[in-house]
Amino acid sequence: MPPPARAVASRSGRKRRKRRPVRKDRPYASLTYLLAAVLGIVQGLTEFLPISSTAHLLLVGQLLGFQDPGGVFTVMIQFGSVLAVMWLYRAKILSVTRGLLTQPAARRFTAMLVIGSIPAGLAGVLFSDVVKERLYQSPGLIAATFILGGIAILLIEQFRPSPVVFEADRTPVSRAFGVGLFQMLALVPGVSRSGATIMGGLLLRLDRPAAAEFSFFLAMPALAGAFLHDLWKIRHQLASERAAEIAIGFVMAFLAALVVVKPFLRYVARSGFVPFAWYRIVMGLAIIAAMGASWL
């Protein structure tokens, strides 16, 4: 006796429901993980170069159609870059930590970073939300800051004063505070935190490698503080289903930053920052062209 039609339909319906996730979810997940890896690499490669990691993340994410509700993904992977530079300078961090109570040099180094971090820390607490809401979705602003930043680098490289500080950890506290004031400019997307601090260091008479390395030192409290601030704000938006893509982006950002930092120091000691200036100018013009073609 053949089974009732309702039973046959019920069994076939169950089969279709079981197969549907396999056909649709896996390709979507694979694509999302690939985009997460690409964005993680972009973040790690650009965080410590004077070309603005924030602008690159915004532009690449927009071009690839990557959705980041609440900025959760961006916040989490940026900490991967921070951990990379902390790992590279782990011996210095341990030395300063152990000697904080007994060694004047360790206390002076700590004071240098704390005082240098105050301006950007205050500016971030007061203005970061307004800047993100009003400026982060403006490709035209990013294009302008790319071009103006590139021109500024060319002018500073040409007319900067003679350096008097050749070791980053011997930067006077007053000059560290001055570099911290330049770091406030990094709130604007496209300016570049590392670019602002490095160029500020050159103007305050740090040598090129010293200015770049001091920028790395200053990045540790600045980016760690920004991470904790943003993490607190998005704490209710963290979702377990996004854990895999966040982990992939985080690891790729860590590895990419790990690869780029030391070669960058060697390169700028030999060749300076002019190539980065021209990169910024070309990128800014390309963004304007893309806007004209309605790609952004």
C-alpha positions in Angstrom: 0.0 0.0 0.0 1.6 3.3 -1.0 2.2 5.9 1.8 -0.2 8.8 2.1 0.6 11.8 0.0 0.9 14.0 3.1 3.6 11.7 4.5 5.6 11.8 1.3 5.4 15.6 1.2 6.4 15.7 4.8 9.5 13.6 4.3 10.5 15.5 1.2 10.0 18.8 3.0 12.3 17.6 5.8 15.0 16.7 3.3 14.8 20.1 1.7 15.1 21.8 5.0 18.2 19.8 5.9 19.9 20.5 2.6 19.2 24.3 2.4 21.8 25.4 4.9 24.5 23.3 3.2 23.9 25.0 -0.2 23.7 28.6 1.0 25.5 29.0 4.3 28.9 27.5 3.5 29.8 29.7 0.4 28.6 32.8 2.4 30.7 31.8 5.4 33.8 31.1 3.2 33.4 34.5 1.5 33.0 36.3 4.8 36.1 34.6 6.2 38.1 35.5 3.1 37.1 39.2 3.4 38.0 39.1 7.1 41.4 37.8 6.3 42.0 40.5 3.6 40.9 43.3 6.0 43.1 41.9 8.7 46.1 42.0 6.4 45.2 45.5 5.3 45.0 46.6 9.0 48.3 45.0 9.9 50.2 46.3 7.0 49.0 49.9 7.2 48.7 50.6 11.0 52.3 51.6 11.5 52.9 53.1 8.0 52.1 56.8 7.5 49.2 56.0 5.1 46.2 55.6 7.5 45.0 52.2 8.4 41.5 53.6 9.2 41.1 55.0 5.8 42.3 51.8 4.1 39.9 49.7 6.2 37.0 52.0 5.4 37.7 52.1 1.6 38.5 48.4 1.2 35.5 47.4 3.3 33.3 49.6 1.2 34.6 48.3 -2.1 34.3 44.7 -1.0 30.9 45.2 0.5 31.9 44.0 4.0 29.3 44.7 6.6 30.6 45.6 10.1 27.6 46.5 12.4 28.7 48.7 15.2 32.3 48.6 14.1 32.9 45.4 16.2 35.2 43.7 13.7 37.3 46.8 13.1 37.8 47.4 16.9 38.8 43.8 17.6 41.3 43.4 14.7 43.1 46.7 15.5 44.2 45.2 18.8 46.0 42.5 16.8 48.3 45.2 15.4 48.9 46.5 19.0 49.9 43.1 20.2 52.3 42.7 17.3 54.3 45.7 18.2 54.2 44.8 21.9 55.6 41.4 21.0 58.4 42.9 18.9 59.3 45.2 21.8 58.6 42.7 24.6 62.2 42.9 25.9 61.9 46.7 26.3 58.5 46.4 27.9 59.7 43.8 30.4 62.8 45.8 31.2 60.8 49.0 31.9 58.3 47.1 33.9 60.9 45.4 36.1 62.9 48.6 36.6 59.9 51.0 37.2 60.5 51.2 41.0 64.3 51.1 40.9 65.6 52.6 37.6 65.3 56.3 36.7 65.6 55.5 33.0 62.5 53.2 33.2 60.5 55.8 35.1 61.5 58.5 32.6 60.5 56.2 29.7 57.1 55.6 31.3 56.6 59.3 32.0 57.5 60.0 28.4 54.7 57.7 27.1 52.1 58.7 29.6 52.6 62.4 29.0 52.8 61.9 25.2 49.5 59.9 25.3 47.4 62.5 27.2 46.4 64.8 24.4 45.1 62.1 22.1 43.5 60.3 25.0 41.5 63.3 25.9 40.6 64.1 22.3 39.5 60.5 21.7 37.2 60.5 24.8 35.7 63.9 23.9 35.4 63.7 20.1 35.8 60.2 18.7 32.1 59.4 18.6 31.3 62.7 16.7 34.2 62.1 14.3 33.1 58.5 13.6 29.4 59.5 13.0 30.1 62.4 10.8 33.4 61.8 9.0 33.9 58.1 8.6 31.6 57.8 5.6 33.1 60.6 3.6 35.4 59.4 0.8 35.9 63.0 -0.3 37.4 63.9 3.1 39.7 60.8 3.0 40.9 61.8 -0.4 41.6 65.4 0.8 43.5 64.2 3.9 45.5 61.7 1.8 46.6 64.4 -0.6 47.2 67.1 2.0 49.1 64.6 4.2 51.3 63.6 1.3 52.1 67.2 0.6 52.9 67.8 4.2 55.3 64.8 4.3 57.1 66.2 1.2 57.5 69.6 2.8 58.6 68.3 6.1 61.2 66.0 4.5 62.6 68.9 2.5 62.6 71.6 5.2 62.7 69.7 8.6 65.2 71.0 11.2 68.4 69.1 11.9 67.8 66.2 14.3 69.1 66.3 17.9 67.4 63.1 19.2 68.7 59.9 17.8 67.3 57.3 20.2 63.5 57.0 20.6 63.7 56.0 24.3 65.7 59.1 25.1 63.1 61.5 23.7 62.7 64.4 26.2 59.3 64.6 27.9 58.6 68.0 26.4 59.1 66.7 22.9 57.0 63.6 23.7 54.2 65.8 24.7 54.6 67.8 21.4 54.4 64.5 19.4 51.3 63.7 21.4 49.7 66.9 20.2 50.3 65.9 16.6 48.7 62.5 17.4 45.4 64.2 18.0 45.1 64.8 14.3 44.8 61.1 13.8 41.1 61.3 14.8 40.3 62.5 11.3 40.2 59.5 8.9 43.0 59.6 6.3 45.4 61.6 8.5 47.2 58.5 9.8 48.2 58.2 13.5 51.7 57.0 12.6 52.1 59.7 9.9 51.1 62.5 12.3 53.4 61.3 15.1 56.3 60.6 12.8 56.1 63.9 11.1 55.6 65.6 14.4 58.7 63.9 15.6 60.7 65.1 12.6 59.5 68.7 13.2 60.5 68.3 16.9 64.0 67.3 15.8 63.9 63.5 16.2 65.9 61.6 13.6 63.9 59.5 11.1 64.4 56.1 12.8 63.9 57.6 16.2 60.7 59.4 15.1 59.4 56.1 13.6 60.3 54.0 16.7 58.9 56.6 19.1 55.6 56.4 17.0 55.6 52.7 17.7 56.1 53.2 21.4 53.4 55.8 21.5 51.1 53.5 19.6 51.0 51.0 22.5 49.1 53.1 25.1 47.2 55.0 22.4 45.8 52.1 20.5 45.3 49.9 23.6 43.4 52.8 25.2 41.3 53.3 22.1 40.6 49.5 22.0 39.4 49.4 25.6 37.2 52.5 25.0 35.6 51.1 21.9 35.3 47.6 23.3 33.3 49.0 26.2 31.0 50.9 23.9 30.3 47.8 21.7 30.2 45.2 24.5 26.5 44.5 24.0 27.0 44.0 20.2 29.6 41.2 20.5 28.0 38.1 19.0 29.3 34.5 19.1 28.4 33.9 15.5 31.0 36.5 14.5 33.8 35.0 16.6 35.4 33.1 13.6 35.7 36.1 11.3 36.9 38.3 14.2 39.5 35.7 15.1 40.7 35.4 11.4 41.0 39.2 11.0 42.7 39.5 14.4 45.4 36.8 13.6 46.0 38.2 10.1 46.4 41.8 11.5 48.9 40.5 14.1 51.0 38.6 11.5 50.9 41.4 9.0 52.0 44.0 11.5 54.7 41.6 12.8 56.1 41.4 9.3 56.1 45.1 8.4 57.4 46.9 11.5 61.1 46.1 11.5 61.6 46.4 7.7 59.8 49.7 7.8 62.4 51.0 10.3 65.3 49.9 8.1 63.6 51.4 5.0 63.0 54.9 6.4 66.6 55.0 7.9 67.8 54.4 4.4 65.3 56.1 2.1 63.0 58.4 4.2 59.3 59.0 3.8 59.0 60.5 0.4 57.7 57.3 -1.3 54.8 57.2 1.2 54.0 60.8 0.5 53.6 60.1 -3.2 51.6 57.0 -2.4 49.2 59.1 -0.4 48.8 61.7 -3.2 48.2 59.0 -5.8 45.7 57.3 -3.6 43.8 60.5 -2.9 43.6 61.3 -6.7 42.4 57.7 -7.3 39.6 58.1 -4.7 38.5 61.3 -6.4 38.5 59.5 -9.8 36.5 56.6 -8.3 34.0 59.1 -6.8 33.6 60.7 -10.2 33.0 57.2 -11.7 30.5 56.5 -8.9 32.5 53.6 -7.6 32.5 55.0 -4.1 
